[in-house]
Amino acid sequence: MTPRIEDLLRELSPQVLAVLVRRFGDFDLAEDSVQDALLAAAGQWDRDGLPNNPRGWLIQVAQRRMADAVRAEVARRRRETTVFVRDVPVEAAGSDDTLDMYFLCCHPDLPPAGAVALTLRAVGGMSTAEIAAAFLVPESTMGQRISRAKKRLAESERPFADGAHDGTRVSAVLQVLYVIFTEGHTGTSGAGLRRGDLSAEAIRLTRALRALLPENTEVTGLLALMLLTDARRAARTGPHGELIPLTEQDRSRWDRAQITEGLRLLTATMPAGLTGLYQMQAAIAALHAQARHPDDTDWARILQLYRMIERLTPNPMITLNRAVATAMVHGPAAGLAIADSVAEPLSRSHRLAAVRGHLHEMAGERAAAVREYQRAARQTASVPERDYLLLRAARLRAG
């Protein structure tokens, strides 16, 4: 299959799923039918070329798969009666089918964690392993969480009755978009540091969400955070794809247009006060973006913001980030003490060992830094991160 067809199928998949779910209300059956249609398209389009209307082609094939499945079960479950009575046109799509699908999956009958996990898996293009890594839980636990969410939707009296942009759903959708962007910005596994398809799609959908909810400061804050973070994209890797840490990046390669837009968006949220999670994280990204040199970074203000975020939503990864900021303000020993406080919840994450290695290196404790860097390299599934960590360890051993 050519890369062009693969990219097109990835783009169309959530759109087609949204159409089928809205029309028939059966998530599991719609998901299976879309997968069948994608497999059929991968073979036929590669051989015969693209149809005139690829999206319509996928919808037709997926609908036929759904109809066949319903007919096969009609005697046992009478599903055809309850599913096909819905009189909703196939093309009754909103301004963005993918975004609509996010709201449909973030159902109010689901616990927030289940809704977010289900949406990431079914619509966001992430594997169960990637989602588990994002939430710091074993893959089996995340698989069970997604299965329970699907089962609960199947038992709901209103599985996809309404995709309204209420506060609960907006919060869940924002978390989904944030996780997708984060995975795209720094992949948890694979040969490349980033997955541009995921980060670009997260930015696109957040723009679409802001067009729907222009007064929502957290939506605007998330878009600002994404733009300010993505602005560093070109400087984050070397000529061979090797990771370049923030302090060593050529800041002239940062995208100034994205930084300007991100700062403008963040400033627009300020009259309401600095109160939201994404708003505060965008403020941290802005402080990094405005520093012309690493030594110009306002670490004291960054530390203050991490403390505010931690009070708003306690999270071990936020605590780990606070440990780094603390080390920059009060020294590596203070940072290590904070990092040690989240050793248990972050025992599965390579980032804890990586931060410890960095702080030991700051303190001049080379042997301890080498051990932590090597431990982090063993724990990560990202090739660029592993190579970077091993290189740091090798340089320290060589003096």
Rosetta blueprint (number, residue, H / E / L):
1 M L
2 T L
3 P H
4 R H
5 I H
6 E H
7 D H
8 L H
9 L H
10 R H
11 E H
12 L H
13 S H
14 P H
15 Q H
16 V H
17 L H
18 A H
19 V H
20 L H
21 V H
22 R H
23 R H
24 F H
25 G L
26 D L
27 F H
28 D H
29 L H
30 A H
31 E H
32 D H
33 S H
34 V H
35 Q H
36 D H
37 A H
38 L H
39 L H
40 A H
41 A H
42 A H
43 G H
44 Q H
45 W H
46 D H
47 R H
48 D H
49 G L
50 L L
51 P L
52 N L
53 N L
54 P H
55 R H
56 G H
57 W H
58 L H
59 I H
60 Q H
61 V H
62 A H
63 Q H
64 R H
65 R H
66 M H
67 A H
68 D H
69 A H
70 V H
71 R H
72 A H
73 E H
74 V H
75 A H
76 R H
77 R H
78 R L
79 R H
80 E H
81 T H
82 T H
83 V H
84 F L
85 V L
86 R L
87 D L
88 V L
89 P L
90 V L
91 E L
92 A L
93 A L
94 G L
95 S L
96 D L
97 D H
98 T H
99 L H
100 D H
101 M H
102 Y H
103 F H
104 L H
105 C H
106 C L
107 H L
108 P L
109 D L
110 L L
111 P L
112 P H
113 A H
114 G H
115 A H
116 V H
117 A H
118 L H
119 T H
120 L H
121 R H
122 A H
123 V L
124 G L
125 G L
126 M L
127 S L
128 T H
129 A H
130 E H
131 I H
132 A H
133 A H
134 A H
135 F L
136 L L
137 V L
138 P L
139 E H
140 S H
141 T H
142 M H
143 G H
144 Q H
145 R H
146 I H
147 S H
148 R H
149 A H
150 K H
151 K H
152 R H
153 L H
154 A H
155 E H
156 S L
157 E L
158 R L
159 P L
160 F L
161 A L
162 D L
163 G L
164 A L
165 H L
166 D L
167 G H
168 T H
169 R H
170 V H
171 S H
172 A H
173 V H
174 L H
175 Q H
176 V H
177 L H
178 Y H
179 V H
180 I H
181 F H
182 T H
183 E H
184 G H
185 H H
186 T L
187 G L
188 T L
189 S E
190 G E
191 A L
192 G L
193 L L
194 R L
195 R L
196 G H
197 D H
198 L H
199 S H
200 A H
201 E H
202 A H
203 I H
204 R H
205 L H
206 T H
207 R H
208 A H
209 L H
210 R H
211 A H
212 L H
213 L L
214 P L
215 E L
216 N L
217 T H
218 E H
219 V H
220 T H
221 G H
222 L H
223 L H
224 A H
225 L H
226 M H
227 L H
228 L H
229 T H
230 D H
231 A L
232 R L
233 R H
234 A H
235 A H
236 R L
237 T E
238 G L
239 P L
240 H L
241 G L
242 E L
243 L E
244 I L
245 P L
246 L H
247 T H
248 E H
249 Q L
250 D L
251 R H
252 S H
253 R H
254 W L
255 D L
256 R H
257 A H
258 Q H
259 I H
260 T H
261 E H
262 G H
263 L H
264 R H
265 L H
266 L H
267 T H
268 A H
269 T H
270 M H
271 P H
272 A H
273 G L
274 L L
275 T L
276 G L
277 L H
278 Y H
279 Q H
280 M H
281 Q H
282 A H
283 A H
284 I H
285 A H
286 A H
287 L H
288 H H
289 A H
290 Q H
291 A L
292 R L
293 H L
294 P H
295 D H
296 D H
297 T L
298 D L
299 W H
300 A H
301 R H
302 I H
303 L H
304 Q H
305 L H
306 Y H
307 R H
308 M H
309 I H
310 E H
311 R H
312 L H
313 T L
314 P L
315 N L
316 P H
317 M H
318 I H
319 T H
320 L H
321 N H
322 R H
323 A H
324 V H
325 A H
326 T H
327 A H
328 M H
329 V H
330 H H
331 G L
332 P H
333 A H
334 A H
335 G H
336 L H
337 A H
338 I H
339 A H
340 D H
341 S L
342 V L
343 A L
344 E L
345 P L
346 L L
347 S L
348 R L
349 S L
350 H H
351 R H
352 L H
353 A H
354 A H
355 V H
356 R H
357 G H
358 H H
359 L H
360 H H
361 E H
362 M H
363 A L
364 G L
365 E L
366 R H
367 A H
368 A H
369 A H
370 V H
371 R H
372 E H
373 Y H
374 Q H
375 R H
376 A H
377 A H
378 R H
379 Q H
380 T L
381 A E
382 S E
383 V H
384 P H
385 E H
386 R H
387 D H
388 Y H
389 L H
390 L H
391 L H
392 R H
393 A H
394 A H
395 R H
396 L H
397 R H
398 A L
399 G L
